[in-house]
Amino acid sequence: MQLSETQMKFIRRWGDMGTRWGIPRSTAMLHGLLYVAQSPLTAEEMCELLQLARSNVSTSLKELEGYNLIYRESRAGDRRSFYRAESDVWEMARRILEERRRRETAGAVQAVEECLDAAREAGDEHTAARMEAMQELLQTAENVATAAQRYNTSVFRRAALMGSKVLALIAKI
């Protein structure tokens, strides 16, 4: 397989964006590669196309599998694993949202709740007020992320696309 200049540009930019989101550049690039690939790829092909070490590719594939962003496939008579990315970008966004919620927001909600309880117990009204505001924000994010998992991808997509319209409507009230 040979990548076009456009595909390589996307893969590089996806890698750059990944680092801004706290994802290793190579993991994001690997995801970008699998997203633009026309057919499933082996780890060896990914190493060659992106000039990455096999260990780096293996680690990245495990991370992407943990996010449920890629699928591992096997082929009769071939011992290698083949990988392909989720192609529905809205389903991809739902999965990322859920994994980020699970890894980050859920723990933060608990930590802020503990700090809020401690501030109240100590009579520290200033810190308690700050923790209440933070708790509201994090709990709202947690609720939105959890709700997004209850509905199918088409509902999630429509809700996300309506977001700016809802904000404009609320601003008029």
C-alpha positions in Angstrom: 0.0 0.0 0.0 1.2 3.5 -0.8 -0.2 6.6 0.9 -1.2 9.7 -1.0 0.2 13.1 0.1 -3.3 14.0 1.2 -3.5 10.8 3.4 -0.1 11.5 4.9 -1.0 15.1 5.6 -4.2 13.9 7.4 -2.2 11.3 9.4 0.4 13.8 10.5 -2.3 16.4 11.5 -4.3 13.7 13.3 -1.1 12.9 15.2 -0.6 16.5 16.1 -4.2 16.9 17.3 -3.8 13.7 19.4 -0.9 15.2 21.3 -3.1 18.2 22.2 -5.7 15.8 23.6 -3.1 13.9 25.6 -2.8 10.9 23.2 0.7 9.9 22.1 1.4 11.2 18.6 2.2 7.7 17.3 -1.1 6.3 18.6 -3.1 9.1 17.0 -1.1 8.7 13.7 -1.8 5.0 13.7 -5.5 5.7 14.2 -5.4 8.2 11.4 -3.7 5.6 9.1 -6.3 3.0 9.9 -9.1 5.5 9.4 -7.9 6.4 5.8 -6.8 2.9 4.8 -9.0 1.3 2.2 -8.5 -2.2 3.7 -7.3 -3.7 7.0 -3.6 -3.5 7.7 -1.1 -5.7 9.6 1.1 -4.3 12.3 4.1 -4.8 10.0 2.5 -2.7 7.2 1.8 0.0 9.7 5.4 0.0 10.9 6.6 0.4 7.3 4.1 3.0 6.3 4.6 5.2 9.3 8.3 4.3 10.0 7.5 3.3 13.6 9.1 0.7 15.8 7.1 -2.6 16.2 6.9 -2.1 19.9 5.4 1.4 19.4 2.8 0.0 17.0 1.9 -2.8 19.4 1.4 -0.4 22.3 -0.6 1.9 20.2 -2.8 -0.9 18.9 -3.6 -2.0 22.4 -4.5 1.6 23.4 -6.8 2.0 20.3 -8.4 -1.4 21.1 -9.0 -0.2 24.6 -10.9 2.8 23.3 -12.8 0.4 20.9 -11.7 2.5 18.0 -10.2 -0.3 16.0 -11.1 -3.9 15.2 -8.8 -6.9 15.0 -9.6 -9.4 12.3 -8.1 -12.7 11.3 -8.0 -14.4 7.9 -8.1 -18.1 7.2 -4.6 -19.5 6.6 -2.8 -16.3 7.8 -1.5 -16.1 11.3 -1.2 -12.3 11.3 -3.8 -10.0 12.7 -5.4 -7.3 10.5 -6.7 -4.1 11.9 -9.3 -1.6 10.7 -10.7 1.5 12.3 -14.3 2.4 13.1 -15.4 4.3 10.0 -18.4 6.1 11.4 -17.0 9.3 12.9 -20.0 9.8 15.1 -19.7 6.3 16.6 -16.0 7.0 17.0 -16.8 10.3 18.9 -19.2 8.4 21.2 -16.6 5.8 22.0 -13.9 8.4 22.7 -16.4 10.4 24.9 -17.3 7.3 26.9 -13.6 6.3 27.4 -12.6 9.8 28.4 -15.6 9.9 30.8 -14.6 6.5 32.3 -10.9 7.4 32.6 -11.1 11.1 33.6 -14.5 12.6 34.5 -15.8 9.8 36.7 -12.7 10.0 39.0 -12.7 13.8 39.0 -16.4 13.9 40.1 -15.5 11.7 43.1 -12.4 13.7 44.0 -14.2 17.0 43.9 -17.0 15.5 46.0 -14.5 14.5 48.6 -12.9 18.0 48.6 -16.4 19.6 48.9 -17.2 17.4 51.9 -13.8 18.3 53.5 -14.3 22.0 52.9 -17.8 22.0 54.4 -16.6 20.0 57.4 -13.7 22.6 57.9 -16.2 25.5 57.5 -14.2 26.8 54.5 -17.1 28.5 52.6 -14.9 29.9 49.9 -13.4 26.5 48.9 -16.8 24.8 49.3 -18.4 27.3 46.9 -15.6 26.7 44.4 -16.0 22.9 44.8 -19.8 23.2 44.3 -19.3 25.0 41.0 -16.8 22.5 39.9 -19.0 19.6 41.0 -21.9 21.0 38.9 -19.7 21.3 35.8 -18.2 17.8 36.1 -21.5 16.2 37.0 -23.1 17.8 34.0 -20.3 16.6 31.8 -20.7 13.1 33.3 -24.5 13.1 32.8 -24.1 14.2 29.1 -21.5 11.6 28.4 -23.5 8.9 30.1 -26.7 9.9 28.3 -24.8 9.8 24.9 -24.2 6.1 25.5 -27.9 5.3 26.0 -28.9 6.3 22.5 -27.8 5.1 19.1 -25.3 7.0 17.0 -27.8 8.7 14.8 -29.5 10.3 17.9 -26.0 11.3 19.3 -25.2 12.9 15.9 -28.5 14.9 15.7 -28.1 16.1 19.3 -24.5 17.2 18.7 -25.5 19.0 15.5 -28.3 20.8 17.3 -26.0 22.0 20.1 -25.4 25.4 18.6 -29.0 25.9 17.8 -30.0 25.0 21.3 -27.5 27.5 22.7 -28.8 30.3 20.4 -32.4 29.5 21.5 -31.5 29.6 25.2 -29.6 32.9 24.7 -32.8 34.5 23.3 -34.8 33.5 26.4 
